[in-house]
């Protein structure tokens, strides 16, 4: 019996022994394990590990709840690259620098954070250009709640998807930066000084001074941009957080544009060709400041203010030809138009909210107030000479029209809102919120026009006016927020009752009338997540009132070939969008679909003059405009190989009205536009560098049902890029890209072939300095050609570009770190940190 008991105890110990000394941990990137010497009884709080062995390839993506983590160690970029170069290598990430848009799996990102705090005032371009890749440890993507939403527990229903950067511990508390000088032939240059100071708690300070012309490839006179930008996040204890940013910009841009247009009319397609030479000088200065004050555990105060002021001086020369049958022999009208526009503008916005929790259940009251406005002083001088080839003058020649006008166009807008909200919880998962607010807005725009063709420059009453729009409104808001284990539901509606007073002064006559309007803004969002699949459904509706310019603009004949008139009979439009999104985590599949339509939509009624080719535009209400689009995306990581693919499709039904004098009545024209796109990408990340292959195909078809006109545009794009790391700290890189344009009007001359190569060498003791050489557009085949199809017709735009050029650059990186003595003394003063 004793032997059996001993044997039984031995077997039990044998079974328990491995589990007492081996612990299997499911770690996610970003987790931290702290060693401990505490007693075994506290094993439920801490884990003592003698050895940790990690086996397997680290994954690029990992997901925890609603947050996507991106492990940047899986991505290889050139030494000294910035965040912009890094995100371009992330599957599913799309960056449109021209439109200042960044998206992930089709979902737009609203800003970039550093360690949980706003960076560069949510200016995406500034954040991507000023953040060095070497400082990035981890990227996180999530829907960020504001401090007010966290306090009340109610989501306002608006997407605030952000990219949050976790900096490396070696960079936290250190002042790092770069000095860059980059110069080449064709007067290409870039000089930059950049400094950053990051802390793990979100505090950061950044300053950038840059002067360059590399971002502008247009052929023009002395194009450049000078930028001074800065950002600071400072925390005063645990209660106060200050976030401020400043940006000073000066731009000089000269360009040449060649445009070709076709317009669908019942009497046949009409054609237009134009060439535009432009030269612009712009100065823009912006500042943003936010203050968050946690007065106590139950009281929160937020204050934010931002402003912008700038001036611009734009000079344009436009030459236009209108054709009947796309040949010079059928020229209807030709003309030249020179515009010189000078403007000074400023805008501001100030807001504050105070929230106080009451009771133990978590109910709260919130008072919100906003004040904003803008003003602009514009002086426009235009000189036009128009020749009407189908109209005869007194001696039998082509009719000529000469105009030299000067317009003073001041505008002013002020808006204020104040509201009171009450939030009441029903248990831990459901909260209801109601609010009442007052709204006041006033818009004023004026036009004073003078005739410069006459020596005394008389005032032109028929082209001068003053319009004023005053709005007084009351708003009622209802919102519901439910947060469960798998379900998140947010819905609400805002209703505003308005009294709109419209006043117009023209030709010594005053028209003053008041109308009542009601605006509806319903929202609904539902998200279901079981850890493997995430499904999201959203609906947004919005009542849109016609602008004062569309309602009251008089005959604007500053351009004789494009005249604009107002329409006092315009009604409000209602726009709505329904979207669905599905994420499957195991196989990396994302699907997204959208449906958008409008009732009483705003559209242009075009009146065409068959004798002159001139067009008169008038905004009208119309029904029948809708669009549908969808996207399917897939990504897969196989060790060091990353594969991704995207499919997109869209359909748009566009309706507009046109009026030809020959026929006398306005006709309705429908155009169906379909689009399809397929793109594939392969990225390989070996130890010695990286290789990236990509290919895409785009097809857009337009069919005008009235004239049975078909237009196709097809684009093929493929390319390869890579980096190779060589001994002695040498890197070489290059990329080759082919863009083939095919379709109804394309030829092989429209194709673009790009080949760029470069090399760099890092030197000095700590490799702080980098010397590099770049040769861009070796084949001299860069082309900027944009083609689009719409309900009105076909449009093509071409801008000549700067071709092959070479650059030599020298970059020095510095890092100032606190001494070990300072660190040790700091630890002794703060032993708990």
C-alpha positions, 0 to 999 in steps of 0.5 A: 500500500505504501509503495502504491502511494509513493508511486502515485505521488511520483506520477503526480509530481512528474505530471505537474513538474513541467507545468510548474517550470514552463509557461506558455505566453500568448504575447502581442507586439507591444506587451512587456514582461517584468522579471520578479523575485516574489513568492510563488503565491503571487504567481497570479500577478507576476510570472517568473521566467528563467528563459524565454525562447521565441520561435517563428517569424514575427507577423506584420499585423496583429489585432487586439479588440478594435486596434490594429498593430503593425510591427515595423520590424517586418518592414525594411526601408532605406537608412534615414528614411521618414515615416512616409517611406515606411507607410508606402510599404505597408499592405493596405495603406494608401497615401494620396499626397496631392489630396492630403489623404491617408487611408488603411483598407479603404478607411480614411485616417484623420491624423497622426499621434505620437504615443497617444497624443496629437502630432503636428496638429493632425496635419498628415503630410507634416507628420509623415515628413517630420517623423524619422523611421528610426524612431518608430517601434510600433504603429497602431490604428484605432478609432480615437475617442475625444476626451469629451466622449470618454467623459460622457461615454457616448460616441458622437458617431463621427469617425476619428480613425488615427495612426498612433506611433509608439517611439523607441525607448532609446529615442524617448527623452533624447533630442534627435534631428537631422541636417540635410543639404540636397542639390542637383542640376536643373536647379533642384534643391532641398535644404532642411533642419529638423529636431524632435524630442519624444517622451513615452507619456506622449509629450513631444516637441518638434521643429522643422525648417525646410526650403525646397522645390523637389515636390513640384515637378511642373515646368515654371519659373523659380518654383519653391516652397519654404516651410517652418512648422513646429509642434509641442505637447506638454503635460502639467502634472496629471490634470493639464495637457497642452497641445499646440502647433504652428505652421508658416508657409511660402509657396511659389508655383508656375505651371502650364496646363493643356486641357481638352473637353467634350460635352454631350449635346443632342445636336452633337458633341462639342469640343473645347481646347485651352492652354493655361499659363499660371503663376502664383505666390502664396503665403499661409500661416496657421496656428492651433492650440488645445488645452485639456484640464481634468479639474477633478475626477468628475469635471473636465474642461476642453478649450481649443482655438485655431486660426489661419491667415494668408495672402496670394497673388495669382496671374493666369493667361488662358487661351480657348478654342471652341469647335463643332466637329473637333477640327480647326476649320469648324472653330466657333469661338476663340478667345484669350483671358488674363486674370490677376487676382490678389487676395488676403484672407483669414479664418478662426475657430474657438470652442470650449466644453465643460462636463460635470458628472453627477451622481454615482451612476455616471450621469453628466451635464455638458455645456458647449460653445463655439465661435468661428468665422472668416473674411477675405478681400479679393481684387480681380482684374480681367482682360478678355478678347473674344472672337466669334467666328460665326457672328459678323460685324458691320464690315463683314469680319469676325465679331470681337468682344473686348472687356477689361474689368476690375472686381472688388470681392470682399466676403465676411462670415461669422458663426456661433453656437451654444448647447447644453447636453445631458447624458444618462446611463441605463446600466453599464452598457447603454447610455442616452444623450439629449441636447438643445442648442442655439445657432446664429450665422451671417454671410455677406459677399459683395461685388464692386465692378469697374470698367477699365476700358474707359479712361475714367473707369466707371462703376458698373451697376449691372455687375455689382451687388451685395448679398447677405444671408442671416440664419437663426436656428434652434437644434435638438439632438438625441443620441443612443450609445450601446457597448457590449462584448460583441456589439457596439451600436450608436445612433442619433438624430439632429434636427435644426429649425432655421429662420433664414433671412436673405437680402440683396441690393442691386441697381439701387433696389433692395430685395429682402425676404425670410424663409423657414427651413428644417435640417435633418442629420440622422446617423446610425452605426452598428459594429459586431466583433467576435474576435475573428470577424468584424462587421460594421454598418453605417448610415448618414443623412444630411440636409444641405441648404443652397449657398447664397452664391447659388441663390443670388449670384447675378450674371457673372460675365467676367468670362464671356465663354462661361457665364454664371447666374443665380436661381432664387427658386432652389430647394434644400437637398438631402444626401444619404449614404449607406456603407457596410464593412467586413474584416476577416482576420484569419485570412486577411480579407476586407470588404467594403461597400457604399451606396450614395444618393441625393434627393433634390440634388444640386446640378448645373443646368447648361445653356449652350449658344450654338452661334458663339459656343458660350455656356451659361451655368445655372444651379437647379434641383434634380433627382436621379443622381446615385452611385454604388462602389465596392472594394475587396482587399486581401493580404497574406504574410508568408515568412518574409514574403508579403502578398496583397491584392485589391479589387474595386468596382463602381457605378454612377448615374449622373443626371444634368439638364442642358438647353440649346437655343436651337431646340428651345427646351431644356433636356435631361441627359443621363450618363452611366459611368462604370469603373473597375480596378485590380491591383496586386503587390508582392513585397519580399524582405530579406536580410540584405534589403527589400524587393517590391513588385506591383501591377494594376489595371484600371478601366473606366467607361462612360455611356451618355444615353441621350447621344449614345456616346461611349468613352473608354479609358484604360490604364496599365501600371507595373513596376519594381523597386528595391534596396540592397545593403552592401558591406562598408555601410553602402546602400544602392536602390532603384525603381522602374515603373511603366504606365500605359494609357489606352482607350478612346483617345490615347496613343503610345505618346501618352505612356510614362516610363520611369527609371530612378537609381541611387546610392548612399554611404554612411560614415563617421564613428557612429554612422551619423553622416550619410552621403547619397546620389540620386538620378531621377527619370533617367529615360526622360519619360515623365508625363503628368496626364489626367483623364476623367469621364463625367455626366457632362463629358470627357476631360483631359489635362496635361502639364509639362514636367521637369525631366531627368535630373541628378541630386547629391545630398549630405545628411547628418543625424544628431542625438543628444541624450541625458547622461547616465548620472542624470538618469540614475539620480532621476531613478533614485528620486523616482524609485517607482518608475 
